[in-house]
Amino acid sequence: MKKTHNLIILWLIFLFSAYLSPLLAQKIQITADWFNLDQKKAEIQAVGNVHITQNDLTIKAEKAIYNLNKKRLQVNGKISFRYKDIFGKAGVAYYNINNKEIILEKKASIKRKKEVLKGEMIHFNLKDRKISIKGKTNIILSLDRLKK
């Protein structure tokens, strides 16, 4: 009986390590209440109190789905993120791990100091800190920023 359990445990470790290796190579840490692996869809789901960290990026949400083929992380439900001095919120977000890009949708907003950007969709490139906003947009800039 013990040998059977040991073999099952070793098999599960091997299986998960193959699926998690792209995340581990990018040094992403994901914690959640529970995880689900769907081999047919090549997806790993994290559900409940999801907390994702990669270097200076922190994302909190209710659910995250990592697609192994697309190397893309989809995050859902009361999303908040922080990247250095920039904070954001959305209902849905997509994070391209290789390109270091986040797309925020559904009541998307980004805040830095006194500046606030809101839109239907916000595209944020973490590498060069460029932000583009699509759809109905609301921007609040500090007067100090405009004087420069």
N, C-alpha and C positions, 0 to 999 in steps of 0.2 A: 504494500500500500504506500509506504514512504517513497519508494522508487518511482511509482506512478506520479505522485504529487511533485516530486523533484523534476521529473521529465516535463510535466505540464508547465511548471514555473519557468524552467529553462526555455521551453518553446515560446511562452508568452514574452519573456524578456527579449528573445531573438526577434520575434515578430514586431514588437513595439519599437525596438532599436532601429529596425530597417525603416519604419515609417517616421520615426522621430528624428532621424539623422539630419534631414535638411534644417529642422529647427535648431538642433544642437549645434550644427555648423555655423549658424548665424548667431548663436549665443542668445537665444530667446528663452525666457523663462515664463511658463504659463502655469498658474495655479487656479483651481476651480473646485467646486463641491464634488463634481464627478466628470469623467471622461468617457467618450464612446468612440470606437474605431469602426468605420464602415469601409471594408476592403473593396467592395464593388465600386463605390463612389470615390475611393482613394481620399477619404476625408477623416479628420480627427475632430471631434466635437468636444468642447469644454462648456459645461453648463453650471450656472449658479455661482455668484461671487467670483467672476472671472477677473483675474489680475495678470496682465501681460507686461513684462519688462524687457527692454533691449537697450543697453547703454543708457542714454539720456531720455529715452521714451518710456512712458508708463501709460497703459490703457486699462481702464476698468469698465466692465460691462456685465450684462446678464448671461450672454452666450457668445461663443466664438467658434468658428468653423475654419479649420486650416485645410485647404485643398492642396494635396501633394503634387498633382500634375501642374496646376497653375501657379504654385508657390505663392498663393495669396491667402491672406487671413481676412475673413469676413466677421465683423463684430456687430452684435445686435443688442438693443435694449438699454436705455439710459446710459449711453456711452459718455465717459469723460476721459480726456487724455491730457498729458503734460509732456511737452518737449522743451527742455531747458526753461526759458521764461515765458513760453507760450502755452496757454490752456485752451482746450476745446471741448465742445459738447455736440452730440448728434444722436439720432435714433438708429442710424445704420452707418457703419464705416467699413472701408476696404483698405487694407494695408498691404502694399506690394513690398515684400521683404527685400527682394533683390534691388529694386529701384529706390527704396526708401521713400515711398510716396503714400500719402493717406488721402482718401476721398471720403468726405463727410456728406451725408444726406439726411433729410428729414429733420428740420429745425436745427440746421448746422450753424455753429458759431465758433469763432476763435477770438481769444482775448489776450492782449499783451499790454501790461500796465494799464493805462486809461483808454487804450484803443480797443474797439470792438468791431468785428466783422461778422455779419450774418447774411445767410443766403440759402437758396434751395440746395445748392451743391457747392462745396468748397474743396478745391484741390490744393493740397499742401505738400510741397517737395521738401523733405527734411534736409537733403544734402545742401541745397543752395538757399533754403528758407524762402522760396518763392511761393506766393499764394495767389490763386485765381478763384473768382467767385462767379457762379452762373445763376441765372434766374433772378427773381425779385431779391434785391440786395439792400442792406442797411449798413452803413459804415459810420463809425464814430471815431474821429481822429483827435488827438490832443493838439492844441494850438502850438505848443512847443515843437512838435514834430513838423508842423507846416512851415515854421519860421526857418528851418534849416535848409 
